[in-house]
Amino acid sequence: MYLQRWLTPFFKKNVKNSPVTVLTGARQVGKSTLLLNEFKNKWRYISFDDFDILEMAKRNPFDLLQTDKHIIIDEIQLAPEVLKVIKQIVDKDNSYRFILSGSANLLLMAKVAESLAGRAQYKTLRPFTQGEIAGYPPSLFFINLIKGKRLVNPDKIKTKLNLAKRIWIGGMPEMLKTKNIDAILSWRDGYIATYLERDLRQLTQIENLVDFRRFMMAIAIRSGKILNISEVARDIGLSQPTASRYMNILEISGLAVRISAYKSNRGSRIIKAPKVVWLDTGLASHLAGFFSSDSLMNSREWGGMLESFVFQHLQIICDLITPKSSLYYWRTRSGVEVDFVIEHGRDLIAIEIKSSKNVGYYDIKGIENFAKEFSNMKLGIIIYSGNEFIKLTDKIFAVPLNVLLEGERV
């Protein structure tokens, strides 16, 4: 069964208005499924996974790319030299439309970004949100909140929140097809092996795949935490430059992301190292050695995985807003922190994550400190596991997690 993604209408709008539209995201996140279901008519679909087509693209790219005016090219990262040809085609005739898809973040690949400068729109498809799985629209509550519209009390939450299971399952499409634990674990083993043996060799030269797998495990364990790359390198016996290069590779391949610290004028008081988030909590749990939701929930990594899960949903909501909002975190050297900061224009929204079903005034310390530092903080939101919308102060509210996860309408 095909499930429409929240990104789809925004992506279609880009395709209509831009000669080149790029869809990136991790392998098997659903890019080809989206393209084949949403662009069935009037589009020629080719994949550079097909060796013959790849060879033709490298030998006679103009012959391949000028046969139709609407072309989808999948796995474009396998032949980035073709982008120069696409540039020449659209510069000569702007009626051509190209959709380029790949399991590498082309924005982070400098030569690729230069080839398409000023000609392409970029969108990233991420693992399924809980709302997409349930067939709900994006959270109007959070969209309106970020846009600065009037804060409206969300409807009562009707669904039961089995948070540990949702986090452990994650949002990769294959996870929606089975409830068999052994099948899930086997698929994840195969996914990691395929990524190591195939994708990495296509993107870059990795001298030691065993070391890189250990690096992935180290990052998965730290998901949702502040990243000290020197510490990671020391713990697994790598040089710092190698660990930094490995981190760049995880970002380019769409598996992990670094979240920058939000800076204040008193920069010396703020921790400036990034947070790291593995973008699918199911894969992160597997790499971290949690082979059941119970083992994850009872671990010291539980808080970081919960933050990673919430970040995924916040990031997707921020991506849907035009202009796109930015996500940060904030933490002082004395340990006062805000889990996430959304910046939209000049407005700031501070967000704290709590796994508890209860929330009170003792939970707002970080947001209150942030508000003292930044007068342009519009709102503070505590996302928690309860079912009630609670006004804690004039600017700080507690909001049920399911309002974000399942796109509850207001």
C-alpha positions in Angstrom: 0.0 0.0 0.0 1.3 3.4 -1.0 1.4 6.0 1.8 1.6 9.6 0.6 4.4 11.7 2.3 3.9 15.1 3.8 6.6 16.3 1.5 4.8 15.4 -1.7 2.7 18.6 -2.4 5.7 20.8 -1.7 7.9 18.7 -3.9 5.4 18.8 -6.8 5.3 22.6 -6.6 9.1 22.7 -6.9 9.0 20.4 -9.9 6.5 22.7 -11.7 8.5 25.8 -11.0 12.1 24.7 -11.4 13.9 23.0 -14.3 15.8 20.8 -11.9 14.5 19.4 -8.7 16.7 17.2 -6.5 15.3 14.6 -4.0 17.8 13.2 -1.6 17.6 11.0 1.5 19.1 7.8 2.9 18.9 4.6 1.0 15.5 2.8 1.1 13.8 5.8 2.7 11.1 5.7 -0.1 12.4 8.1 -2.8 11.8 5.8 -5.8 8.4 4.8 -4.4 7.4 8.4 -4.2 8.6 9.3 -7.7 7.1 6.2 -9.4 3.7 6.8 -7.7 3.4 10.5 -8.1 4.9 11.0 -11.5 3.5 8.1 -13.5 2.5 10.0 -16.6 4.6 12.1 -19.0 7.8 11.2 -17.2 10.6 8.9 -18.3 12.2 7.1 -15.4 15.8 5.9 -15.7 18.1 4.6 -13.0 21.8 4.6 -13.0 21.6 1.4 -11.0 21.2 -0.2 -14.4 24.8 -0.7 -15.7 23.9 -0.3 -19.4 22.1 3.0 -18.7 25.0 4.2 -16.6 27.4 3.4 -19.3 25.3 5.3 -21.9 25.1 8.3 -19.6 28.8 8.4 -19.4 29.5 7.9 -23.1 26.6 9.7 -24.8 24.8 11.8 -22.1 23.1 14.2 -24.6 21.6 11.3 -26.5 20.2 9.8 -23.3 18.9 13.1 -21.8 17.3 14.8 -24.7 14.9 12.0 -25.8 12.2 13.3 -23.4 11.4 16.7 -21.8 10.4 15.2 -18.5 13.0 12.8 -17.1 13.5 11.3 -13.6 17.1 10.1 -13.0 17.5 7.8 -9.9 20.9 7.2 -8.2 22.3 10.4 -9.8 25.3 10.3 -7.4 26.7 7.4 -9.5 27.4 9.7 -12.4 27.7 13.3 -11.1 29.5 14.3 -14.3 26.1 14.2 -16.0 25.0 17.2 -14.1 27.1 19.5 -16.4 25.1 18.1 -19.4 21.8 18.8 -17.6 23.0 22.3 -16.9 23.7 22.9 -20.6 20.3 21.4 -21.6 18.2 23.5 -19.3 20.2 26.7 -20.0 19.4 26.2 -23.7 15.8 25.2 -23.3 14.0 25.9 -20.0 11.0 23.8 -20.9 13.0 20.7 -19.9 12.3 19.3 -16.5 14.6 16.9 -14.6 14.0 15.2 -11.2 17.2 13.9 -9.8 17.2 11.4 -6.9 20.0 9.8 -4.9 21.0 8.3 -1.6 23.5 11.1 -1.1 23.0 14.6 0.0 24.0 16.4 -3.1 24.0 19.8 -1.3 27.0 18.5 0.7 28.9 17.4 -2.3 30.6 20.6 -3.4 31.2 19.8 -7.1 27.6 18.7 -7.5 26.2 21.8 -5.8 28.4 24.0 -8.0 27.1 22.3 -11.2 23.5 23.0 -10.3 23.9 26.5 -8.7 20.9 28.7 -9.4 19.1 26.0 -11.4 17.9 23.4 -8.8 15.5 23.2 -5.9 16.4 20.7 -3.2 14.2 18.5 -1.0 15.1 15.8 1.4 12.9 12.7 2.1 13.3 11.4 5.6 12.0 8.3 7.4 8.2 8.1 7.9 6.7 10.3 10.6 4.1 8.7 12.8 1.5 11.0 11.2 2.4 9.7 7.7 2.1 6.1 8.9 -1.4 6.8 10.4 -2.5 8.8 7.4 -2.8 12.1 9.2 -1.8 15.5 7.8 1.1 17.5 9.3 0.5 19.1 12.6 -1.3 22.4 12.0 -0.7 23.2 15.6 3.1 23.2 15.2 3.0 24.8 11.7 0.9 27.7 13.0 3.1 27.9 16.1 6.2 28.3 14.0 4.6 30.8 11.7 3.6 33.0 14.6 -0.1 32.5 14.3 -2.5 32.4 17.3 -1.9 29.5 19.6 -5.0 27.3 19.6 -5.7 24.6 22.1 -5.2 21.2 20.3 -7.9 18.6 20.3 -7.9 15.9 22.9 -5.5 13.1 22.0 -7.3 9.9 21.1 -4.5 7.5 20.3 -2.5 5.6 22.8 1.2 6.5 22.9 3.4 3.4 22.9 6.5 5.5 22.8 9.2 3.0 23.3 7.9 0.7 20.5 7.5 3.6 18.1 11.1 4.8 18.7 12.5 1.3 18.4 10.6 0.6 15.2 11.6 3.9 13.6 10.4 5.2 10.3 12.1 3.2 7.5 9.4 2.0 5.0 10.4 -1.7 5.4 9.5 -1.5 9.0 5.8 -1.0 8.1 5.6 -4.3 6.3 6.2 -6.7 9.2 5.7 -7.1 12.9 8.0 -10.1 13.2 11.0 -9.1 15.4 13.4 -11.5 13.8 12.5 -10.2 10.3 13.1 -6.6 11.5 16.5 -7.5 13.0 17.5 -9.4 9.9 16.5 -6.5 7.6 18.5 -4.0 9.7 21.6 -6.2 9.6 21.2 -6.4 5.8 20.7 -2.7 5.4 23.9 -1.9 7.4 25.9 -4.5 5.4 24.6 -3.1 2.1 25.4 0.4 3.1 28.9 -0.6 4.1 29.6 -2.8 1.1 28.0 -0.7 -1.6 27.1 2.9 -0.8 30.3 3.8 0.9 32.4 2.4 -1.9 30.4 4.5 -4.3 30.8 7.7 -2.3 34.3 7.5 -1.0 37.3 5.3 -0.2 37.0 3.7 3.2 40.2 2.0 4.2 38.7 -0.1 7.0 35.0 -1.1 7.0 35.3 -2.6 10.5 36.5 0.7 11.8 33.7 2.6 10.1 31.1 0.2 11.5 32.5 0.8 15.0 32.3 4.6 14.3 28.6 4.2 13.3 27.9 2.3 16.5 29.6 5.1 18.5 27.5 7.8 16.9 24.3 5.8 17.3 25.0 5.5 21.1 25.5 9.3 21.2 22.4 10.1 19.2 20.7 13.2 20.8 23.8 14.1 22.7 26.5 16.7 22.3 29.2 15.4 19.9 32.8 15.5 21.0 34.5 14.1 17.9 37.9 13.9 19.7 36.3 11.7 22.4 34.7 9.4 19.8 38.0 9.1 17.9 39.9 8.2 21.2 37.2 5.7 22.3 37.4 3.6 19.1 41.1 4.1 18.3 40.9 6.5 15.3 42.7 9.7 14.5 40.5 12.8 14.8 40.8 13.7 11.1 39.5 10.2 10.2 36.6 10.4 12.7 35.7 13.8 11.2 35.8 12.4 7.7 33.6 9.5 8.8 31.1 11.9 10.3 31.0 13.9 7.1 30.2 10.6 5.2 27.3 9.8 7.5 25.8 13.2 6.8 26.3 13.0 3.0 24.6 9.6 3.0 21.6 11.0 4.9 22.0 8.8 8.0 23.0 11.4 10.6 23.1 15.1 11.1 24.9 17.6 13.3 22.8 20.3 15.0 24.6 23.5 15.6 24.4 25.3 19.0 22.4 28.6 19.0 24.9 31.4 19.6 24.4 34.4 21.9 26.4 37.6 22.2 28.1 36.1 25.2 29.6 33.3 23.1 32.2 32.3 25.7 29.4 31.1 28.0 27.8 28.8 25.4 28.9 25.3 24.5 29.6 25.5 20.8 30.0 21.8 19.9 27.2 20.3 17.8 24.6 17.7 18.9 24.5 14.6 16.7 21.3 12.9 15.7 20.9 9.6 13.9 17.9 10.3 11.6 16.2 6.9 12.1 15.8 5.8 15.7 15.2 2.2 14.6 18.6 1.9 12.9 20.2 3.8 15.7 18.8 1.4 18.3 20.0 -1.5 16.3 23.6 -0.1 16.0 23.6 0.7 19.7 22.8 -2.9 20.5 19.1 -2.6 21.6 17.2 -5.4 20.0 13.9 -4.8 21.7 11.9 -1.8 22.8 12.2 -2.8 26.4 16.0 -2.9 26.4 16.0 0.6 24.8 13.5 2.1 27.2 15.5 0.8 30.3 18.9 2.1 29.0 20.8 5.3 29.7 20.5 6.1 26.0 16.7 6.4 26.2 16.7 10.1 26.7 18.9 10.7 23.6 16.8 8.4 21.5 13.7 10.2 22.5 15.3 13.5 21.6 16.3 12.1 18.2 12.8 10.9 17.6 11.3 14.3 18.3 14.0 16.0 16.3 13.1 14.0 13.2 9.4 15.2 13.4 10.3 18.8 14.2 12.8 18.8 11.3 10.2 17.6 8.8 7.7 20.2 10.0 10.3 22.9 9.7 11.1 21.7 6.1 7.4 22.2 5.1 7.4 25.9 6.0 8.3 28.5 3.5 10.8 30.0 4.1 12.2 26.9 5.9 12.9 27.3 9.6 16.2 26.3 11.3 16.7 24.0 14.2 19.4 24.4 16.9 20.0 23.5 20.5 21.3 25.7 23.4 23.4 24.9 26.4 25.6 26.9 28.7 28.8 25.8 30.2 27.1 25.7 33.6 24.7 23.0 32.3 21.5 25.0 31.6 20.0 23.9 28.3 17.2 23.9 25.9 16.8 20.7 23.8 15.9 22.5 20.6 15.6 26.1 19.3 13.5 26.8 16.2 14.4 30.0 14.4 11.8 31.4 12.0 12.8 34.8 10.7 13.7 36.8 13.9 11.4 34.7 16.2 12.7 32.0 18.4 10.8 29.0 19.9 12.5 27.1 22.8 11.5 23.4 23.1 12.2 21.0 25.9 11.5 17.2 25.7 10.2 15.2 28.6 9.3 11.5 28.6 7.2 11.9 31.7 3.3 12.0 31.6 3.4 14.9 34.0 4.9 18.3 33.7 5.2 21.3 36.1 6.9 24.5 36.8 10.1 22.7 37.8 10.5 21.7 34.1 10.8 25.3 32.8 14.1 26.4 34.2 16.0 26.0 30.9 13.4 27.8 28.9 13.2 30.6 31.4 17.0 31.1 31.3 16.9 31.1 27.5 14.1 33.8 27.6 16.3 36.0 29.8 19.2 35.7 27.2 17.0 36.2 24.1 14.2 38.8 24.3 12.9 37.6 20.9 11.9 34.2 22.3 8.2 34.1 21.2 7.2 30.9 23.0 8.5 28.1 25.1 7.1 24.6 24.5 7.5 21.5 26.7 6.7 18.4 24.7 5.7 15.6 27.0 4.0 12.2 27.1 0.7 13.3 28.7 -2.6 14.2 27.1 -3.4 17.7 28.3 -2.5 21.1 26.9 -1.2 23.1 29.9 -0.4 26.8 30.2 2.5 27.1 32.6 3.3 30.8 32.1 2.2 33.5 29.7 4.8 32.3 27.2 5.5 28.7 28.2 3.1 25.8 27.4 3.2 22.0 27.8 2.0 20.2 24.7 1.3 16.5 24.3 3.9 14.6 22.1 1.2 13.1 19.9 0.2 16.6 18.7 3.6 16.6 16.9 3.9 12.9 16.1 0.5 12.3 14.5 -0.4 15.7 13.1 -3.4 16.2 15.3 -5.6 19.0 13.8 -6.8 22.0 15.6 
